[in-house]
Amino acid sequence: MAAPCAFEPWLESRLEALGLDGDVYGGYIRGVLREAECDAERLEGLAGALAAGESDEDVLQEVCKEIIKKWSEAQYVEISEKKEDEIQAITNIIEKQAQIVVKPKEILKEDTLQKAALLAQYAEVTDDEEYPFSSASLENVYSLAGSFSDSGLSFVQKYKPGRRYECS
């Protein structure tokens, strides 16, 4: 990501301008910037670290504020780039899914003719056959339904706790 790369060289050059070793102080300063929870903690940590390079308190505060400002800008750019990358990845996924097209099943003419023949064969009802759900046969079904018993209900009524039952 470009943001930390842009901040780090700037920080090293700024530290060298103060007469401090960029490698030694740079790592410590980046740690303070990452670990501190607010700008006040960052300012205090930076002031303590940079006190060896700058004796003037006002200049030290300005340098610390400048470092925090540049670091914050770099973090904002990094987050923006990360979001753009995520958006691009989501866009790519959506485009790939849009390209996937479910092809309709090809129905052969032979299959259609065979299906039509089966339907025609089983759909024919002769005059001597009775349609299975005529009113007379429905009455027969209802009368048969009354003759069935609920075996589950009788089992529950006979059930005694603590006794083992076997399926039969």
Secondary structure, DSSP 8 states (H G I E B T S, - for coil): -HHHHHHHHHHHHHHHHTT--HHHHHHHHHHHHHH-SSHHHHHHHHHHHHTTT---HHHHHHHHHHHHHHHHHHHHHHHHHHHHHHHHHHHHHHHHHHH---------HHHHHHHHHHHHHHH---SSS--TT-HHHHHHHHHHHHH---HHHHHHHH--TT------
